[in-house]
Structure formats: C-alpha cells, structure tokens
Amino acid sequence: MALCKYCGKTFENKKSPNSTQCRSCESAKSRYKIKKKYVNIKGGKCERCGYDKNIGALHFHHLKDKRHNLDSRGMLLLEEQVILEELEKCVLLCANCHHEEHCNYYRFININAETNTKME
C-alpha cells in the first residue's frame, strides 16, 4: 500500500508498484494535461471576458456542426486530428460566459429601446 502524493489516500497499484499517485489522480492528471494543451491552442483564456484563472472553468463552445463533445473525458477517446478539427468550430468561453450564451432568460425581460432600461 502507498499514499497518493496528490489526494493523500492509500492505494495499491499492482501494475506499477512504485507509483506515487492513485488511479483517480492519475486519470485526473491525464485529463488536465490534455485539456490544458487544447485550451492553450485556443488562446488560454475566455474569448469574451479574458478569464484565465482555472482551466476547469473554461469550456469549448461550439458555434456550428457539433460532432463531438470536447470535455476532458471525451478528449481522451478522440484522435488528435479529430479534436483539432472540432476545435476549429469552437470558441473558448469561461463557465459564466458559456452559461450566458445558452441562457435564454433575457426573453422574459422587456427592454425599453429608448432608455435602454428594464421594464418589468
């Protein structure tokens, strides 16, 4: 039994007895590295507001022709060329901007065109 250097949990890895990380942390680290690579290709920050503090809060928003999910788990299953082709159809948005892109609550708020103020 060993102690994971990232999460502190005890684990046993029969395939790699000298491993210093549990399978869960090993998998999370692999997903992080892959996502970081493609986030950097798309500029490393939200294209709308510039947020760049945590790549976990950055999403690939499809503009057209979505064929594959580009979340960190899905990227593990796709070939690099497929990911790059899918990235060309995306913009990088932070979680807030991505939610605003998909949220349609604005239709319930009337805006006065002359004063640009809300009319409830």
N, CA and C of each residue as an Amber inpcrd file, in Angstrom:
protein
   360
   0.8410000  -1.1850000   0.0000000   0.0000000   0.0000000   0.0000000
   0.8850000   1.2480000   0.0000000   0.3940000   2.2690000  -0.6940000
   1.1420000   3.5230000  -0.7860000   0.1840000   4.6820000  -0.5330000
   0.7500000   5.8440000  -0.3360000  -0.0230000   7.0590000  -0.0910000
   0.0720000   7.9540000  -1.3190000  -1.0780000   8.3440000  -1.8900000
  -1.0960000   9.2080000  -3.0730000  -0.5450000  10.5820000  -2.7190000
   0.3900000  11.0590000  -3.5180000   1.0150000  12.3610000  -3.2400000
   0.0740000  13.5290000  -3.5130000  -1.0430000  13.3060000  -4.2190000
  -1.9750000  14.3890000  -4.5350000  -3.1620000  14.4540000  -3.5760000
  -3.8060000  13.3020000  -3.3280000  -5.0300000  13.3280000  -2.5150000
  -4.8330000  12.7640000  -1.1190000  -3.7100000  12.0830000  -0.8820000
  -3.4260000  11.5550000   0.4420000  -4.0940000  10.2240000   0.7660000
  -4.8340000   9.6560000  -0.1760000  -5.4890000   8.3720000   0.0600000
  -4.4910000   7.2360000  -0.1430000  -4.7280000   6.1360000   0.5770000
  -3.8960000   4.9680000   0.3750000  -4.3970000   4.1950000  -0.8360000
  -3.4720000   3.5980000  -1.5650000  -3.8290000   2.8480000  -2.7680000
  -2.8270000   1.7370000  -2.9970000  -3.2190000   0.7970000  -3.8390000
  -2.3160000  -0.2760000  -4.2420000  -2.3510000  -0.3690000  -5.7560000
  -1.2010000  -0.3240000  -6.3740000  -1.1020000  -0.4280000  -7.8190000
  -0.2040000  -1.6090000  -8.1440000  -0.8380000  -2.7340000  -8.4780000
  -0.0750000  -3.9580000  -8.7320000   0.7330000  -3.8710000 -10.0220000
   0.2350000  -3.1000000 -11.0070000   0.9540000  -2.9680000 -12.2760000
   2.1880000  -2.0900000 -12.1380000   2.0840000  -1.0420000 -11.3200000
   3.2060000  -0.1190000 -11.0970000   3.4100000   0.0580000  -9.5950000
   4.1030000  -0.8660000  -8.9610000   4.2420000  -0.8090000  -7.5020000
   4.9790000   0.4260000  -6.9910000   5.7390000   1.1020000  -7.8340000
   6.4670000   2.3050000  -7.4070000   5.6860000   3.5930000  -7.6830000
   4.4390000   3.4680000  -8.1000000   3.6270000   4.6410000  -8.4150000
   3.4110000   5.5060000  -7.1670000   3.3700000   6.8130000  -7.3820000
   3.1750000   7.7450000  -6.2650000   1.7880000   8.3930000  -6.2760000
   0.9180000   7.9510000  -7.2230000  -0.4220000   8.5260000  -7.3010000
  -1.4640000   7.4360000  -7.5270000  -2.6370000   7.6290000  -6.9360000
  -3.7140000   6.6690000  -7.1010000  -4.2760000   6.7690000  -8.5220000
  -5.0730000   5.7910000  -8.9190000  -5.6210000   5.7700000 -10.2780000
  -6.5160000   6.9730000 -10.5430000  -7.2680000   7.3900000  -9.5440000
  -8.1620000   8.5290000  -9.7110000  -7.3630000   9.8030000 -10.0280000
  -6.3130000  10.0430000  -9.2630000  -5.4860000  11.2330000  -9.5000000
  -4.7000000  11.1060000 -10.7960000  -4.2640000   9.8960000 -11.1210000
  -3.5540000   9.6600000 -12.3760000  -4.4550000   9.9980000 -13.5670000
  -5.7130000   9.5660000 -13.4930000  -6.6700000   9.8440000 -14.5580000
  -6.9790000  11.3400000 -14.6480000  -7.2000000  11.9700000 -13.4920000
  -7.4880000  13.4070000 -13.4730000  -6.3140000  14.2100000 -14.0320000
  -5.1000000  13.7870000 -13.7150000  -3.9070000  14.4770000 -14.2170000
  -3.8030000  14.3490000 -15.7350000  -4.1270000  13.1670000 -16.2630000
  -4.1100000  12.9700000 -17.7180000  -5.1360000  13.8650000 -18.3980000
  -6.3530000  13.9280000 -17.8390000  -7.3930000  14.7920000 -18.4150000
  -6.9760000  16.2570000 -18.3570000  -6.3420000  16.6590000 -17.2390000
  -5.8730000  18.0410000 -17.0910000  -4.8430000  18.3850000 -18.1720000
  -3.8790000  17.5100000 -18.3790000  -2.8240000  17.7780000 -19.3710000
  -3.4070000  17.9280000 -20.7790000  -4.3460000  17.0570000 -21.1210000
  -4.9670000  17.1180000 -22.4460000  -5.7610000  18.4090000 -22.6000000
  -6.5760000  18.7340000 -21.5860000  -7.3810000  19.9450000 -21.6890000
  -6.4820000  21.1790000 -21.7660000  -5.4450000  21.2130000 -20.9420000
  -4.5350000  22.3640000 -20.9430000  -3.9220000  22.5740000 -22.3280000
  -3.5460000  21.4850000 -22.9830000  -2.9570000  21.5780000 -24.3250000
  -3.9120000  22.2760000 -25.2910000  -5.1820000  21.8750000 -25.2890000
  -6.1360000  22.4290000 -26.2510000  -6.6590000  23.7980000 -25.8260000
  -6.7120000  24.0580000 -24.5280000  -7.0560000  25.4030000 -24.0580000
  -5.9790000  26.3780000 -24.5430000  -4.7220000  25.9930000 -24.4470000
  -3.6250000  26.8510000 -24.9130000  -3.6980000  27.0820000 -26.4180000
  -4.0780000  26.0520000 -27.1760000  -4.2250000  26.2090000 -28.6270000
  -5.2890000  27.2600000 -28.9440000  -6.3550000  27.3200000 -28.1130000
  -7.4410000  28.2880000 -28.3370000  -7.1740000  29.6400000 -27.6760000
  -5.9740000  29.8540000 -27.1790000  -5.6020000  31.1660000 -26.6550000
  -5.4780000  31.2400000 -25.1450000  -5.9030000  30.2130000 -24.4280000
  -5.6770000  30.1490000 -22.9880000  -6.5890000  30.9720000 -22.1110000
  -7.5720000  31.6520000 -22.7110000  -8.4780000  32.4750000 -21.8950000
  -9.8200000  32.6070000 -22.5900000 -10.8170000  33.0280000 -21.8220000
 -12.1520000  33.2400000 -22.3700000 -12.0690000  34.3000000 -23.4680000
 -12.6230000  33.9660000 -24.6160000 -12.5720000  34.8990000 -25.7490000
 -13.4880000  36.0960000 -25.5530000 -14.4160000  36.0150000 -24.6140000
 -15.3400000  37.1160000 -24.3850000 -14.8640000  38.0550000 -23.2730000
 -14.4610000  37.5010000 -22.1200000 -14.1300000  38.3620000 -20.9750000
 -12.6710000  38.2870000 -20.5350000 -11.9060000  37.3190000 -21.0670000
 -10.4900000  37.2250000 -20.7440000 -10.1550000  36.3760000 -19.5210000
 -11.1450000  35.7250000 -18.8970000 -10.8930000  34.8950000 -17.7130000
  -9.8620000  33.8140000 -18.0410000  -8.8790000  33.6280000 -17.1190000
  -7.8440000  32.6210000 -17.3600000  -7.3080000  31.9760000 -16.0820000
  -8.0590000  32.0540000 -14.9870000  -7.5400000  31.5970000 -13.6990000
  -7.5590000  30.0840000 -13.5130000  -8.5500000  29.3910000 -14.0510000
  -8.6780000  27.9470000 -13.8200000  -9.1990000  27.2940000 -15.0950000
  -8.4250000  26.3910000 -15.6840000  -8.8740000  25.7980000 -16.9440000
 -10.1140000  24.9320000 -16.7610000 -10.3940000  24.5220000 -15.5270000
 -11.6120000  23.7680000 -15.2690000 -12.8600000  24.5900000 -15.5330000
 -12.7250000  25.9120000 -15.5010000 -13.8560000  26.8080000 -15.7330000
 -13.9040000  27.3080000 -17.1740000 -13.0660000  26.7460000 -18.0340000
 -13.0640000  27.1270000 -19.4460000 -13.7020000  26.0150000 -20.2690000
 -14.6190000  26.3980000 -21.1500000 -15.3770000  25.4420000 -21.9550000
 -15.1820000  25.7210000 -23.4340000 -15.2520000  24.6790000 -24.2320000
 -15.2170000  24.8180000 -25.6860000 -16.6660000  24.9190000 -26.1570000
 -17.0570000  26.0980000 -26.6230000 -18.4280000  26.3320000 -27.0840000
 -18.4770000  26.1920000 -28.6010000 -19.2890000  25.2530000 -29.0540000
 -19.4340000  25.0280000 -30.4930000 -20.2710000  26.1380000 -31.1340000
 -19.7790000  26.6560000 -32.2240000 -20.5090000  27.6550000 -32.9950000
 -21.3540000  27.0010000 -34.0780000 -20.9090000  25.8390000 -34.5530000
 -21.6210000  25.1500000 -35.6420000 -21.2140000  23.6850000 -35.6970000
 -22.0210000  22.8820000 -36.3180000 -21.7130000  21.4970000 -36.6940000
 -21.0550000  20.6640000 -35.5970000 -21.6340000  20.6490000 -34.4130000
 -21.0640000  19.8640000 -33.3200000 -21.1550000  18.3750000 -33.6350000
 -20.0090000  17.7140000 -33.6290000 -19.9730000  16.2720000 -33.8680000
 -19.4750000  15.5300000 -32.6410000 -18.6180000  16.1720000 -31.8350000
 -18.0250000  15.5140000 -30.6700000 -18.0280000  16.4760000 -29.4860000
 -18.2290000  15.9190000 -28.2850000 -18.0820000  16.7100000 -27.0700000
 -16.6040000  16.9000000 -26.7890000 -16.2380000  18.1220000 -26.5030000
 -14.8340000  18.4030000 -26.2060000 -14.6490000  18.6620000 -24.7120000
 -15.1860000  17.7610000 -23.8940000 -14.8810000  17.8230000 -22.4730000
 -13.6170000  17.0020000 -22.2440000 -13.0570000  17.0970000 -21.0500000
 -11.7600000  16.4590000 -20.8040000 -11.8310000  14.9380000 -20.9210000
 -12.9650000  14.3300000 -20.6100000 -13.0830000  12.8720000 -20.7480000
 -13.2130000  12.4820000 -22.2140000 -14.0230000  13.2260000 -22.9580000
 -14.2030000  12.9200000 -24.3680000 -12.9220000  13.0420000 -25.1560000
 -12.0750000  13.9840000 -24.7600000 -10.8120000  14.1860000 -25.4650000
  -9.8730000  13.0000000 -25.3240000 -10.0190000  12.2360000 -24.2440000
  -9.1780000  11.0570000 -24.0590000  -9.4820000   9.9880000 -25.1020000
 -10.7070000  10.0210000 -25.6340000 -11.1520000   8.9750000 -26.5450000
 -10.9730000   9.3260000 -28.0210000 -10.7180000  10.5990000 -28.3080000
 -10.6430000  11.0480000 -29.6940000  -9.2030000  11.1650000 -30.1730000
  -9.0040000  10.9640000 -31.4530000  -7.6900000  11.1800000 -32.0510000
  -7.4260000  12.6720000 -32.1500000  -6.1610000  13.0440000 -32.1030000
  -5.7820000  14.4570000 -32.0960000  -6.3410000  15.2140000 -33.3030000
  -6.2940000  14.6290000 -34.4840000  -6.7910000  15.3130000 -35.6800000
  -8.2880000  15.6100000 -35.5630000  -9.0420000  14.6910000 -34.9890000
 -10.4800000  14.8910000 -34.7920000 -10.7120000  16.0420000 -33.8150000
  -9.9280000  16.0790000 -32.7460000 -10.0520000  17.1630000 -31.7580000
  -9.7310000  18.5020000 -32.4040000  -8.6560000  18.5610000 -33.1750000
  -8.2610000  19.8220000 -33.8180000  -9.3240000  20.3070000 -34.7990000
  -9.9180000  19.3950000 -35.5500000 -10.9940000  19.7700000 -36.4740000
 -12.2040000  20.2890000 -35.7130000 -12.5110000  19.6670000 -34.5870000
 -13.6600000  20.0960000 -33.7780000 -13.3720000  21.4520000 -33.1340000
 -12.1320000  21.6760000 -32.7080000 -11.7510000  22.9540000 -32.0920000
 -11.9240000  24.1350000 -33.0460000 -11.7560000  23.8860000 -34.3370000
 -11.9170000  24.9590000 -35.3250000 -13.3480000  25.4870000 -35.3450000
 -14.2880000  24.6930000 -34.8600000 -15.6980000  25.0920000 -34.8370000
 -16.1110000  25.6700000 -33.4860000 -15.1210000  25.9080000 -32.6120000
 -15.4110000  26.3260000 -31.2400000 -14.7490000  27.6510000 -30.8860000
 -15.3100000  28.2760000 -29.8610000 -14.6560000  29.3900000 -29.1820000
 -14.4670000  28.9560000 -27.7340000 -13.4570000  29.5090000 -27.0780000
 -13.1850000  29.1880000 -25.6870000 -13.8910000  30.2210000 -24.8120000
 -14.7990000  29.7370000 -23.9570000 -15.5550000  30.6160000 -23.0680000
 -15.4150000  30.1400000 -21.6330000 -15.4210000  31.0870000 -20.6820000
 -15.4500000  30.6990000 -19.2750000 -16.8560000  30.1960000 -18.9550000
 -17.0140000  29.5700000 -17.8140000 -18.3030000  28.9930000 -17.4370000
 -19.4040000  30.0510000 -17.4160000 -19.1070000  31.2370000 -16.9110000
 -20.1290000  32.2990000 -16.8630000 -20.5430000  32.7370000 -18.2590000
 -19.5900000  33.0210000 -19.0960000 -19.9170000  33.4590000 -20.4590000
 -20.6020000  32.3340000 -21.2410000 -20.1980000  31.0940000 -21.0030000
 -20.8180000  29.9710000 -21.6890000 -22.2820000  29.8370000 -21.2630000
 -22.5300000  30.0050000 -19.9650000 -23.9060000  29.9330000 -19.4910000
 -24.7370000  31.0680000 -20.0890000 -24.1800000  32.2630000 -20.1250000
 -24.8990000  33.3980000 -20.7180000 -25.2100000  33.1310000 -22.1860000
 -24.3160000  32.4560000 -22.8690000 -24.5330000  32.1360000 -24.2800000
 -25.7410000  31.2190000 -24.4680000 -25.9270000  30.2920000 -23.5320000
 -27.0140000  29.3220000 -23.6550000 -28.2850000  29.7300000 -22.9150000
 -28.1690000  30.6410000 -21.9720000 -29.3220000  31.0510000 -21.1700000
 -30.2450000  31.9270000 -22.0040000 -31.5200000  31.6290000 -21.9510000
 -32.4670000  32.4230000 -22.7410000 -33.4700000  33.1650000 -21.8670000
 -33.0980000  33.4650000 -20.6280000 -33.9860000  34.2090000 -19.7420000
 -34.2290000  35.6370000 -20.2200000 -33.3050000  36.1580000 -21.0230000
 -33.4320000  37.5380000 -21.4750000 -34.7700000  37.7980000 -22.1510000
 -35.3640000  36.7870000 -22.7110000 -36.6230000  36.9840000 -23.4270000
 -37.7740000  37.3350000 -22.4900000 -37.5880000  37.1110000 -21.1810000
 -38.6310000  37.4310000 -20.2160000 -38.4980000  38.8500000 -19.6630000
 -37.4270000  39.5410000 -20.0480000 -37.1960000  40.9050000 -19.5810000
 -37.4080000  41.8520000 -20.7470000 -38.3320000  42.7640000 -20.5880000
 -38.5790000  43.7600000 -21.6420000 -37.5930000  44.9070000 -21.4820000
 -37.0020000  45.3060000 -22.5600000 -36.0650000  46.4280000 -22.5530000
 -36.6950000  47.5770000 -23.3230000 -36.7290000  48.7250000 -22.6740000
 -37.2200000  49.9220000 -23.3260000 -36.1430000  50.4000000 -24.2970000
 -36.4270000  50.3810000 -25.5720000 -35.4340000  50.7020000 -26.5950000
 -34.9460000  52.1430000 -26.4940000 -35.8000000  53.0530000 -26.0590000
 -35.4030000  54.4630000 -25.9870000 -34.4610000  54.7340000 -24.8210000
 -34.7480000  54.1390000 -23.6620000 -33.9450000  54.4250000 -22.4670000
 -32.9770000  53.3070000 -22.1190000 -33.0720000  52.1690000 -22.8150000
 -32.2300000  51.0060000 -22.5530000 -32.3320000  50.5440000 -21.0980000
 -33.5350000  50.6000000 -20.5380000 -33.7580000  50.1770000 -19.1500000
 -34.7850000  49.0540000 -19.1240000 -34.7770000  48.2700000 -18.0500000
 -35.6920000  47.1600000 -17.8930000 -37.0830000  47.6580000 -17.6040000
 -38.0510000  46.9790000 -18.1850000 -39.4580000  47.2310000 -17.8990000
 -40.0330000  45.9180000 -17.3910000 -40.2880000  45.8210000 -16.0940000
 -40.8170000  44.5650000 -15.5180000 -42.3190000  44.5210000 -15.6500000
